[in-house]
Amino acid sequence: MAEDFSLDLEELRHLQSIAKRPRVISLISSQICNLEKFSKETVSAPSLQTPTPIPISTSTAKVPINSAIVYTPLPGFSWDQDNDKLKIYISLEGIDQEKVEAVYKETSVDIKFHDVKGKNYRFAIPKLNEEIVPEKCKFLVRPTRAVITLFKASKGNWLDLQMKEDKLKPSLDKERNPMAGIMDLMKNMYDDGDDEMKKTIAKAWTDARSGKTADPLKGFP
């Protein structure tokens, strides 16, 4: 860069020597002064070392992806009860209690078993037959099984663990035809009944459709 300044000054001085018009000579002289001043400042300034560029790695760090957990169906379970609580027994070896996620609610239970011999299992009842007391419920791991204890909100005997829709309960929708609810009731009773009940319901159903009786349940025991 210093050599360039020298060449520029040399050429400007040559132009100054051959210039004739006062304005041109003044402009060239001004430029010569500026270049001489800039040249001196450049020479006196300490040389700045060009920083060595630091190579930046272009490889992307591998971040573990939290993919959706896949649960394997449980091989089976059993349960029993007394007046105050229920116990659910799940036959499963290799359970780590610290890797079990248990969620108890008043009408549901959800137990997740993670990393059991490389697999994940889940036991869930979305709608229990009756209400439980979540804060009292507990989970215990045995060598070959897990025991879930559910405490009943009300003492008594449960007919089943899971709530099942009452098939004998007719629809209470006021906008529906009342006869439609009765026919649905008869259909459910027919599906669940023995041979004698099916014959009786079939006859009542046929009579109702043929107009022999206005009441499809007339004569039904």
C-alpha positions as a printed NumPy array, in Angstrom:
array([[   0.   ,    0.   ,    0.   ],
       [   2.926,    2.423,    0.775],
       [   4.331,    1.808,   -2.709],
       [   0.983,    2.743,   -4.253],
       [   0.962,    6.038,   -2.338],
       [   4.467,    6.844,   -3.622],
       [   3.471,    6.216,   -7.214],
       [   0.338,    8.353,   -6.8  ],
       [   2.373,   11.231,   -5.345],
       [   4.954,   10.992,   -8.09 ],
       [   2.296,   11.212,  -10.767],
       [   0.498,   14.107,   -9.042],
       [   3.774,   16.037,   -8.731],
       [   4.426,   15.495,  -12.439],
       [   0.961,   16.82 ,  -13.254],
       [   1.588,   19.796,  -10.978],
       [   4.79 ,   20.638,  -12.852],
       [   3.079,   20.75 ,  -16.222],
       [  -0.207,   22.345,  -15.112],
       [  -0.73 ,   25.972,  -16.178],
       [  -4.129,   27.025,  -14.851],
       [  -4.083,   28.249,  -11.227],
       [  -7.265,   26.365,  -10.249],
       [  -5.902,   23.056,  -11.552],
       [  -2.57 ,   23.632,   -9.821],
       [  -4.445,   24.354,   -6.536],
       [  -6.526,   21.168,   -6.769],
       [  -3.444,   19.034,   -7.508],
       [  -1.548,   20.602,   -4.621],
       [  -4.453,   19.897,   -2.256],
       [  -4.5  ,   16.238,   -3.283],
       [  -0.72 ,   15.972,   -2.888],
       [  -1.014,   17.306,    0.694],
       [  -3.782,   14.876,    1.542],
       [  -1.856,   11.903,    0.176],
       [   1.345,   12.909,    1.961],
       [  -0.549,   13.22 ,    5.264],
       [  -2.323,    9.882,    4.802],
       [   0.946,    8.224,    3.811],
       [   2.675,    9.387,    7.005],
       [  -0.202,    8.14 ,    9.214],
       [  -0.143,    4.755,    7.53 ],
       [   3.601,    4.356,    7.994],
       [   3.524,    5.416,   11.673],
       [   0.542,    3.155,   12.576],
       [   1.49 ,   -0.299,   14.011],
       [   0.952,   -3.132,   11.656],
       [  -2.139,   -5.158,   12.494],
       [  -1.808,   -8.886,   12.331],
       [  -4.535,  -10.493,   10.311],
       [  -6.367,  -12.894,   12.607],
       [  -6.203,  -16.495,   11.621],
       [  -9.694,  -17.742,   10.832],
       [ -10.897,  -20.434,   13.206],
       [ -12.326,  -23.393,   11.376],
       [ -15.959,  -24.003,   12.197],
       [ -17.19 ,  -27.534,   12.254],
       [ -20.071,  -28.116,    9.89 ],
       [ -21.112,  -31.402,   11.501],
       [ -24.5  ,  -31.341,   13.257],
       [ -24.641,  -32.595,   16.828],
       [ -26.854,  -35.592,   17.181],
       [ -29.778,  -34.741,   19.435],
       [ -31.903,  -37.674,   20.568],
       [ -35.374,  -37.506,   19.081],
       [ -38.202,  -38.087,   21.541],
       [ -40.287,  -40.287,   19.296],
       [ -43.701,  -41.59 ,   20.312],
       [ -43.431,  -44.474,   22.77 ],
       [ -44.841,  -47.761,   21.54 ],
       [ -46.566,  -49.91 ,   24.155],
       [ -46.86 ,  -53.69 ,   23.927],
       [ -50.114,  -55.276,   25.13 ],
       [ -49.857,  -56.905,   28.548],
       [ -49.897,  -60.7  ,   28.591],
       [ -52.788,  -60.638,   31.078],
       [ -53.943,  -59.713,   34.568],
       [ -56.239,  -60.839,   37.352],
       [ -57.976,  -59.069,   40.225],
       [ -59.817,  -59.586,   43.468],
       [ -61.5  ,  -57.351,   46.033],
       [ -62.768,  -56.94 ,   49.527],
       [ -65.209,  -54.424,   50.942],
       [ -62.669,  -51.556,   50.945],
       [ -60.274,  -52.093,   48.054],
       [ -59.373,  -53.92 ,   44.859],
       [ -56.077,  -55.547,   43.935],
       [ -54.971,  -55.982,   40.341],
       [ -52.217,  -58.502,   39.631],
       [ -50.102,  -58.082,   36.478],
       [ -47.756,  -60.952,   35.611],
       [ -44.6  ,  -59.281,   34.312],
       [ -40.933,  -59.884,   35.143],
       [ -38.147,  -57.31 ,   35.107],
       [ -40.154,  -54.272,   36.254],
       [ -38.141,  -51.344,   37.592],
       [ -40.323,  -49.396,   40.037],
       [ -38.48 ,  -46.174,   39.202],
       [ -39.498,  -46.574,   35.546],
       [ -43.195,  -46.977,   36.28 ],
       [ -45.577,  -44.067,   35.714],
       [ -48.843,  -44.41 ,   37.619],
       [ -51.763,  -41.994,   37.287],
       [ -54.831,  -42.483,   39.473],
       [ -58.043,  -40.497,   39.077],
       [ -61.457,  -40.88 ,   40.664],
       [ -62.833,  -42.881,   37.743],
       [ -59.722,  -44.081,   35.889],
       [ -56.306,  -45.644,   36.285],
       [ -53.319,  -45.555,   33.907],
       [ -50.079,  -47.465,   34.618],
       [ -47.119,  -47.317,   32.209],
       [ -44.211,  -49.75 ,   32.493],
       [ -41.103,  -48.464,   30.73 ],
       [ -38.05 ,  -50.441,   29.628],
       [ -39.118,  -53.87 ,   30.828],
       [ -36.567,  -56.096,   29.107],
       [ -36.472,  -53.625,   26.233],
       [ -40.239,  -53.198,   25.933],
       [ -42.882,  -50.784,   27.215],
       [ -46.233,  -51.935,   28.581],
       [ -49.389,  -50.118,   29.611],
       [ -52.375,  -51.001,   31.792],
       [ -55.245,  -48.528,   31.575],
       [ -58.915,  -48.465,   32.518],
       [ -60.411,  -45.193,   31.207],
       [ -63.691,  -45.615,   33.1  ],
       [ -63.802,  -47.644,   36.29 ],
       [ -66.998,  -49.325,   37.407],
       [ -67.102,  -47.146,   40.552],
       [ -65.103,  -44.269,   42.02 ],
       [ -61.806,  -44.717,   43.859],
       [ -59.686,  -42.58 ,   46.217],
       [ -56.628,  -41.612,   44.103],
       [ -54.39 ,  -40.463,   46.971],
       [ -54.697,  -43.84 ,   48.724],
       [ -53.953,  -46.008,   45.692],
       [ -50.537,  -47.62 ,   45.457],
       [ -48.301,  -49.715,   43.268],
       [ -45.95 ,  -52.485,   44.361],
       [ -43.395,  -54.47 ,   42.37 ],
       [ -42.805,  -58.151,   43.08 ],
       [ -40.16 ,  -60.391,   41.422],
       [ -42.61 ,  -61.827,   38.885],
       [ -45.537,  -59.43 ,   38.964],
       [ -46.88 ,  -56.001,   39.852],
       [ -49.703,  -55.349,   42.337],
       [ -51.97 ,  -52.325,   41.941],
       [ -54.142,  -51.503,   44.943],
       [ -57.202,  -49.313,   44.369],
       [ -59.146,  -48.049,   47.376],
       [ -62.892,  -47.732,   46.894],
       [ -64.586,  -44.4  ,   47.5  ],
       [ -67.63 ,  -46.306,   48.771],
       [ -67.545,  -49.674,   50.435],
       [ -69.211,  -52.516,   48.601],
       [ -68.814,  -55.148,   45.938],
       [ -67.909,  -54.277,   42.351],
       [ -69.457,  -56.376,   39.592],
       [ -66.583,  -55.528,   37.261],
       [ -63.477,  -53.335,   37.047],
       [ -64.632,  -51.37 ,   34.026],
       [ -67.873,  -49.466,   33.603],
       [ -70.079,  -51.081,   31.004],
       [ -72.978,  -49.408,   29.293],
       [ -76.286,  -50.511,   30.738],
       [ -77.852,  -52.238,   27.796],
       [ -81.223,  -52.517,   29.552],
       [ -81.534,  -48.774,   30.103],
       [ -83.788,  -47.234,   27.433],
       [ -82.976,  -43.877,   25.873],
       [ -84.332,  -40.859,   27.761],
       [ -84.048,  -38.515,   24.783],
       [ -87.345,  -36.618,   24.802],
       [ -87.029,  -35.835,   21.111],
       [ -86.991,  -39.511,   20.153],
       [ -90.139,  -41.478,   19.541],
       [ -90.961,  -43.277,   22.852],
       [ -91.7  ,  -46.462,   20.882],
       [ -88.164,  -46.398,   19.434],
       [ -86.713,  -46.584,   22.954],
       [ -88.961,  -49.533,   23.798],
       [ -87.946,  -51.346,   20.625],
       [ -84.276,  -50.795,   21.466],
       [ -84.918,  -52.225,   24.926],
       [ -86.578,  -55.307,   23.436],
       [ -83.681,  -55.802,   21.02 ],
       [ -81.13 ,  -55.707,   23.831],
       [ -83.184,  -58.092,   25.945],
       [ -83.507,  -60.406,   22.932],
       [ -79.731,  -60.416,   22.374],
       [ -79.049,  -61.279,   26.044],
       [ -81.979,  -63.609,   26.667],
       [ -82.364,  -67.387,   26.61 ],
       [ -84.335,  -69.296,   23.963],
       [ -87.682,  -68.922,   25.761],
       [ -87.212,  -65.175,   26.2  ],
       [ -86.227,  -64.815,   22.546],
       [ -89.403,  -66.612,   21.43 ],
       [ -91.57 ,  -64.403,   23.647],
       [ -89.895,  -61.184,   22.498],
       [ -90.017,  -62.262,   18.844],
       [ -93.758,  -62.891,   19.115],
       [ -94.37 ,  -59.545,   20.85 ],
       [ -92.231,  -57.788,   18.266],
       [ -94.089,  -59.434,   15.367],
       [ -97.487,  -58.601,   16.876],
       [ -96.462,  -54.985,   17.402],
       [ -95.366,  -54.635,   13.787],
       [ -98.493,  -56.305,   12.432],
       [-100.737,  -54.077,   14.523],
       [-102.213,  -56.858,   16.65 ],
       [-101.243,  -54.999,   19.806],
       [-100.294,  -51.384,   20.411],
       [ -97.972,  -52.34 ,   23.242],
       [ -94.967,  -54.431,   22.134],
       [ -94.385,  -55.534,   25.732],
       [ -97.96 ,  -56.731,   26.32 ],
       [ -97.971,  -60.319,   27.515],
       [ -94.233,  -60.196,   28.18 ],
       [ -93.408,  -61.771,   31.591]])
